[in-house]
Amino acid sequence: MFDIVPKLNIVILAAGGGKRMQSSLPKVLHHLAGKPLLAHVLDAAHALSPSQICIVYGHGGEAVPLAIADEKLLWVKQESQLGTGHALLQALPYLDEEGSTLVLFGDVPLVSVDTLNKLVRVSEERYCALLTAELETPTGYGRIVRVHETNEISAIVEEKDASEAQREICEINTGVMVVPNRFLREWLPKLENNNVQREFYLTDIVAMAVKKNIRVAASRSTHLWEVMGVNNQQQLAALERIYQNEYANKLLADGVTLADPSRIDVRGLLTCGRGVEIDINCIFEGHVQLGDYVKIKAHSILKNVTIETGTIIYPFSLLEETEIGENCRVGPYARIRPGTRLSSQVHIGNFVEIKNSRIADGSKANHLSYIGDAVIGEKVNIGAGTITCNYDGAYKHQTIIEDDVFIGSDTQLIAPVRITKGSTVGAGSTITRDTPQNKLSLSRTKQISIPGWKRPIKTQT
């Protein structure tokens, strides 16, 4: 009996070209739920707290490591893609002397931490462990061959090398396995490519284990979609919908009201308080946090946003890198850009754009305005068509609007400028100097009518 060594290495095989994707992008960098396939696998790998994670890459060259910014990873390049066994062989010199290695695949993105933990526990008891699944239609997968009398695993046969009887087997190999490092050092150099594909199959080590009377155990995946790989755009789209449906079901279980669970996209982490309502075709990217009784109306996009209790985001609004306070009203068709902070009871209406600005309690900009690099006080009313002219062609400047200011429609505020407390700015003004407190400020030329002027008329050609 061998001593059980708990140290875990993880090797992620990510060198495949993915020709069927019909894309120049390396397959593992195609996005699912807003991030690369490989990033999903890495999330699960990190959750297991391994001693090290090694990624074998090849197709796409340095594009893969460049796209994954993680200094804790060990990258190993497979110059020629000669099969999964050859890929793992490239990582062999970097594995710990003791312990076991969990083999994952960069194009199998949805395998869960719970399923992997279960597999690792099985491997601690049995030394070699395979993650398998039962498929009604196992076409394309390697089959798990068992000894009839004992039900022990005796081999894995790839479909192209399988007999007719073996192709009837519905238990398939997912490729995910745990093998002690001592055995990998013995078995990987002995792999041969005597098969239809002329590749070195990692699965052939199962037969080597059986020959050594080392038991190979199996653990079933919790869900079939956990072991589904991506080989073409159709499979990628199918996994995207599975991911989104699962996320929607989690939200529903937590009490979130979804107008249509099949029409929501979460591309990151969405956390919701009590009584949250989300309408159709909303997209959530990065980390979005919704407080109690927040309502997100149809076709809105939120990226890295925090929204506090009671706020409503009306349809077709775009919010990014912002903080929204309690009981605000935003939209429809509003754009809130990075660096913005709205306090409580702020109203931002249709076709209003705000960038890098702070707006205090009870202020309003209800129509057709641009507010950039501004600090706005409490109970300010900003009329339709108002613009903070924050850019002089070289530098950005700040506009400060103090409490209880009324800005008339079609006003330009030329930064840097301060509109002092209680000021009123007449409609159609261009303000270039600080305004006096509690006064009306305006800048208009005298209205005149031009005698004899005629509107141009288009001539017939």
C-alpha positions in Angstrom: 0.0 0.0 0.0 1.3 3.4 -1.0 1.3 6.4 1.3 -1.3 9.1 0.3 0.4 12.4 -0.5 -2.0 15.3 -0.4 0.1 17.8 -2.4 -1.8 18.7 -5.6 -0.4 20.0 -8.9 -2.8 21.1 -11.7 -1.9 21.0 -15.4 -4.2 22.7 -17.9 -3.8 21.5 -21.5 -4.5 24.5 -23.7 -2.4 24.0 -26.8 -5.1 23.0 -29.3 -5.6 25.1 -32.4 -9.4 24.8 -32.7 -9.6 24.8 -36.5 -13.3 24.2 -36.4 -13.8 27.5 -34.6 -13.1 29.1 -38.0 -11.2 31.8 -36.1 -7.6 33.1 -35.9 -8.0 33.5 -32.1 -6.7 30.6 -30.0 -9.6 28.4 -29.0 -9.1 28.9 -25.3 -9.3 32.6 -25.6 -12.8 32.6 -27.1 -15.2 34.2 -24.6 -17.9 32.5 -22.6 -19.9 34.7 -20.2 -17.6 37.6 -20.8 -14.2 36.0 -20.2 -11.9 33.5 -22.0 -12.7 29.8 -21.7 -9.3 29.3 -20.1 -10.1 31.9 -17.4 -13.1 29.8 -16.3 -10.9 26.7 -15.9 -8.4 28.8 -14.0 -11.1 30.0 -11.5 -11.9 26.4 -10.7 -8.2 25.5 -10.5 -7.3 28.3 -8.1 -10.3 27.3 -5.9 -8.6 24.0 -5.2 -5.5 25.7 -3.7 -3.0 23.6 -5.5 0.8 23.9 -4.9 1.2 25.0 -8.5 -0.7 25.5 -11.8 1.0 24.7 -15.1 -0.6 25.6 -18.4 0.6 23.9 -21.6 0.0 26.2 -24.6 1.0 26.1 -28.2 -1.4 27.4 -30.9 -1.4 31.1 -31.0 2.0 31.4 -29.5 2.4 34.1 -26.8 -1.1 35.4 -27.3 -2.4 32.9 -24.7 -0.1 33.8 -21.8 -0.4 37.5 -22.7 -4.1 37.4 -22.4 -4.1 35.8 -18.9 -2.5 38.1 -16.5 -1.6 35.8 -13.6 1.9 35.8 -12.2 1.3 32.6 -10.2 1.0 30.5 -13.3 3.8 28.4 -14.9 3.6 28.4 -18.7 5.1 25.6 -20.8 5.0 25.7 -24.6 4.2 22.6 -26.7 5.9 23.4 -30.0 4.3 20.5 -31.9 0.8 19.3 -31.0 1.3 15.6 -30.9 -1.5 14.6 -28.5 -2.6 15.0 -24.9 0.1 12.6 -23.6 2.8 14.6 -25.4 1.3 17.8 -24.0 1.5 16.6 -20.4 5.0 15.3 -21.0 6.1 18.9 -21.6 5.0 19.8 -18.1 6.5 16.7 -16.4 9.8 18.4 -15.5 8.0 21.1 -13.6 5.8 18.9 -11.4 6.5 18.3 -7.7 8.5 15.2 -6.8 5.6 14.0 -4.6 1.9 14.4 -4.8 -0.6 14.0 -7.6 -1.5 16.0 -10.8 -5.0 17.0 -11.8 -5.3 17.3 -15.6 -7.8 19.8 -16.8 -8.6 21.2 -20.3 -8.7 24.8 -21.3 -11.7 24.2 -23.6 -13.8 22.5 -21.0 -14.8 25.7 -19.1 -17.8 24.7 -16.8 -16.4 21.9 -14.7 -17.3 22.8 -11.1 -15.2 23.0 -8.0 -17.4 20.5 -6.2 -17.0 18.0 -9.0 -13.2 18.4 -9.0 -13.0 18.2 -5.2 -14.9 14.9 -5.4 -12.5 13.6 -8.0 -9.5 14.5 -5.9 -10.9 12.8 -2.9 -11.5 9.6 -4.9 -7.9 9.8 -6.1 -6.6 10.0 -2.5 -8.2 6.6 -1.9 -7.6 5.0 -5.3 -4.4 6.8 -6.5 -5.6 7.1 -10.1 -9.1 8.6 -10.8 -11.0 9.5 -13.9 -13.9 11.9 -14.3 -16.5 10.2 -16.5 -20.0 10.9 -17.7 -22.9 8.9 -19.1 -24.2 10.1 -22.5 -27.1 8.9 -24.5 -25.2 9.8 -27.6 -21.5 9.4 -26.9 -20.3 10.1 -30.4 -16.8 11.7 -30.5 -15.8 10.7 -27.0 -13.4 8.0 -25.8 -15.2 5.1 -24.1 -14.6 3.7 -20.7 -14.0 0.0 -21.0 -14.7 -2.1 -17.8 -14.1 -5.7 -16.9 -17.4 -7.4 -17.0 -17.0 -9.6 -14.0 -15.6 -6.9 -11.6 -16.8 -3.6 -13.3 -13.2 -2.4 -12.8 -11.9 0.1 -15.5 -9.5 -1.7 -17.8 -8.9 0.9 -20.5 -10.0 4.0 -22.4 -10.5 3.6 -26.1 -10.7 6.6 -28.4 -13.7 6.4 -30.8 -11.6 6.3 -33.9 -9.8 3.2 -32.5 -12.9 1.6 -31.0 -14.6 -1.6 -32.1 -18.3 -1.6 -33.0 -19.1 -3.2 -29.5 -17.0 -0.5 -27.7 -18.8 2.3 -29.6 -22.0 1.1 -28.0 -20.6 2.0 -24.5 -22.3 5.2 -23.1 -19.8 5.9 -20.3 -17.3 8.3 -21.7 -13.9 9.7 -20.7 -14.0 13.5 -20.1 -10.2 13.7 -20.1 -10.1 15.1 -16.6 -8.0 12.8 -14.3 -5.8 12.7 -11.3 -2.6 10.7 -11.4 0.2 10.4 -8.8 3.4 12.2 -10.1 5.5 9.1 -9.5 3.4 7.2 -12.0 3.5 10.0 -14.6 7.2 10.0 -14.5 7.2 6.3 -15.3 4.4 6.1 -17.8 4.5 9.3 -19.9 7.9 8.5 -21.5 6.6 5.1 -22.5 3.5 6.3 -24.5 3.4 5.3 -28.1 1.4 6.7 -31.1 0.3 3.4 -32.6 -3.2 4.7 -33.4 -5.2 6.1 -36.2 -4.4 9.7 -35.3 -0.7 9.0 -34.8 -0.9 10.9 -31.5 0.4 10.1 -28.0 -2.8 9.6 -26.0 -2.8 10.4 -22.3 -5.6 7.9 -21.9 -3.2 5.1 -22.6 -1.8 5.4 -19.1 -5.0 3.7 -17.9 -3.9 0.4 -19.5 -0.5 0.9 -17.9 -2.1 1.3 -14.5 -4.2 -1.8 -14.9 -1.1 -3.8 -16.0 0.6 -2.6 -12.7 -2.5 -3.8 -10.7 -3.1 -0.1 -9.7 -6.8 0.4 -9.4 -8.3 3.2 -11.6 -11.4 4.7 -10.0 -14.1 6.8 -11.6 -16.1 9.7 -10.4 -19.2 11.0 -12.3 -19.7 14.7 -13.0 -22.6 16.3 -11.2 -24.0 17.7 -14.5 -23.3 16.7 -18.1 -22.7 20.3 -19.1 -19.7 20.4 -16.8 -17.7 18.1 -19.1 -18.8 19.6 -22.4 -15.9 20.9 -24.5 -15.8 23.6 -27.1 -14.7 22.6 -30.6 -16.8 24.9 -32.8 -19.0 28.1 -32.5 -22.2 26.1 -32.1 -20.9 24.3 -29.0 -19.6 27.6 -27.7 -23.1 29.2 -28.1 -24.7 26.2 -26.5 -22.5 26.4 -23.4 -23.1 30.2 -23.2 -26.9 29.5 -23.0 -26.4 26.7 -20.4 -24.2 29.0 -18.3 -26.8 31.8 -18.5 -29.7 29.5 -17.7 -27.9 28.2 -14.7 -27.1 31.7 -13.5 -30.7 32.8 -14.0 -31.9 29.8 -11.9 -29.6 30.8 -9.1 -31.0 34.4 -9.2 -34.5 33.1 -9.1 -33.7 30.8 -6.2 -32.4 33.9 -4.3 -35.7 35.7 -4.8 -34.8 37.9 -7.8 -37.7 38.6 -10.2 -36.7 38.0 -13.8 -39.2 39.0 -16.5 -37.8 36.2 -18.7 -35.0 34.0 -17.4 -34.0 33.1 -20.9 -33.2 36.8 -21.7 -30.5 37.8 -19.3 -26.7 37.8 -19.6 -24.4 37.8 -16.7 -20.8 38.2 -17.7 -19.2 38.4 -14.3 -20.6 38.5 -10.8 -24.1 39.8 -10.1 -25.2 40.1 -6.4 -28.7 41.2 -5.6 -30.6 42.3 -2.4 -34.2 41.6 -1.6 -37.0 42.4 -4.0 -34.8 43.1 -7.1 -36.6 43.1 -10.4 -34.8 42.7 -13.8 -36.5 43.1 -17.1 -35.6 41.5 -20.4 -32.3 41.7 -22.4 -30.2 43.2 -19.6 -26.5 42.6 -19.5 -24.4 42.6 -16.4 -20.6 42.8 -16.8 -17.8 42.7 -14.2 -19.0 43.0 -10.6 -22.5 44.4 -10.3 -24.2 44.9 -6.9 -27.9 45.7 -6.7 -29.4 46.8 -3.4 -32.8 46.0 -2.1 -35.8 46.7 -4.4 -33.7 48.0 -7.2 -35.4 47.7 -10.6 -33.5 47.3 -13.9 -35.7 47.9 -16.9 -35.3 46.4 -20.3 -32.2 46.5 -22.5 -29.9 48.1 -20.0 -26.2 47.4 -19.7 -24.4 47.6 -16.3 -20.6 47.1 -15.9 -18.9 47.3 -12.5 -21.7 49.2 -10.9 -23.1 49.5 -7.4 -26.7 50.6 -7.0 -28.3 51.2 -3.6 -31.8 50.6 -2.3 -34.9 51.6 -4.3 -33.2 53.0 -7.4 -34.8 52.4 -10.9 -32.8 52.2 -14.1 -35.1 52.8 -17.0 -34.8 51.1 -20.4 -31.8 51.3 -22.8 -29.4 52.8 -20.2 -25.7 52.2 -20.1 -23.8 52.4 -16.7 -20.1 51.7 -16.3 -17.8 52.0 -13.3 -20.3 54.0 -11.3 -21.9 54.2 -7.9 -25.6 55.1 -7.7 -27.3 56.0 -4.4 -30.7 55.3 -2.9 -34.0 56.1 -4.7 -32.4 57.5 -7.9 -34.1 57.5 -11.3 -31.8 57.0 -14.3 -32.9 56.9 -17.9 -34.3 55.9 -20.3 -31.4 56.2 -22.8 -29.0 57.5 -20.2 -25.3 56.9 -20.2 -23.4 57.0 -16.9 -19.6 56.8 -17.5 -16.7 55.8 -15.2 -15.9 57.9 -12.2 -19.5 59.0 -11.5 -21.2 59.0 -8.1 -24.8 59.8 -7.7 -26.1 60.4 -4.2 -29.7 59.8 -3.1 -32.8 60.9 -5.0 -30.9 62.1 -8.1 -32.8 62.1 -11.4 -30.9 61.5 -14.6 -33.2 61.5 -17.6 -33.3 60.6 -21.3 -30.2 61.2 -23.4 -28.2 62.5 -20.6 -24.5 61.6 -20.4 -22.5 61.9 -17.2 -18.7 61.3 -16.9 -16.4 61.5 -13.9 -18.8 63.6 -11.9 -20.4 63.7 -8.4 -24.0 64.8 -8.0 -25.4 65.4 -4.6 -28.9 64.6 -3.1 -32.0 65.7 -4.9 -30.4 67.1 -8.1 -31.8 66.6 -11.6 -30.7 66.6 -15.2 -33.7 65.3 -17.0 -33.1 65.9 -20.7 -30.4 65.9 -23.4 -27.4 67.1 -21.4 -23.7 66.3 -21.0 -22.1 66.6 -17.6 -18.4 65.8 -17.5 -15.8 66.4 -14.8 -18.3 68.2 -12.6 -19.1 68.5 -8.9 -22.8 69.3 -8.4 -24.4 70.2 -5.1 -27.9 69.4 -3.7 -31.2 70.3 -5.3 -29.7 71.5 -8.5 -31.8 71.7 -11.6 -30.0 71.3 -14.9 -32.1 72.3 -17.9 -32.3 70.5 -21.2 -29.3 70.9 -23.5 -26.9 71.9 -20.9 -23.2 71.1 -21.5 -20.2 71.4 -19.2 -17.4 72.3 -21.7 -14.7 70.4 -19.8 -12.1 70.0 -22.6 -10.0 72.8 -24.0 -8.3 70.7 -26.7 -5.4 69.7 -24.4 -6.6 69.4 -20.8 -9.8 68.6 -18.9 -11.2 71.1 -16.4 -13.7 71.0 -13.6 -17.1 72.6 -13.3 -18.5 73.2 -9.8 -22.2 73.8 -9.3 -23.1 74.6 -5.7 -26.4 73.9 -3.9 -29.8 75.2 -5.1 -28.6 76.3 -8.5 -31.0 76.5 -11.5 -29.4 76.1 -14.9 -31.6 77.2 -17.8 -31.9 75.2 -21.0 -29.3 75.2 -23.8 -26.5 76.5 -21.5 -22.8 76.0 -21.9 -20.6 76.1 -18.8 -17.0 76.7 -19.9 -14.7 75.0 -17.4 -13.0 75.8 -15.1 -16.0 77.7 -13.7 -18.0 77.8 -10.5 -21.8 78.4 -10.3 -22.2 79.6 -6.8 -25.0 78.7 -4.3 -28.5 79.8 -5.3 -27.5 81.1 -8.7 -29.8 81.1 -11.7 -28.4 80.9 -15.2 -30.7 82.1 -17.9 -31.5 79.8 -20.8 -29.2 80.0 -23.8 -26.3 81.4 -21.9 -22.6 80.7 -22.3 -21.0 81.1 -18.9 -17.2 81.7 -18.8 -16.8 83.3 -15.3 -17.9 82.4 -11.8 -21.4 83.6 -11.0 -22.4 85.6 -7.9 -24.4 84.0 -5.2 -28.3 84.2 -5.5 -28.1 86.2 -8.7 -29.4 85.7 -12.2 -26.6 85.4 -14.7 -27.0 85.3 -18.5 -25.2 86.0 -21.7 -27.3 86.8 -24.7 -26.9 89.2 -27.6 -29.8 91.6 -28.4 -32.5 89.9 -30.5 -32.9 91.5 -33.9 -34.8 90.9 -37.1 -33.1 91.3 -40.5 -35.3 93.2 -43.0 -35.3 91.9 -46.6 -33.8 88.5 -45.7 -35.1 85.6 -47.6 -34.7 81.9 -46.9 -32.7 80.0 -49.5 -34.8 77.9 -52.0 -33.5 74.8 -53.6 -33.5 75.2 -57.4 -34.8 72.5 -59.7 -32.1 70.7 -61.7 
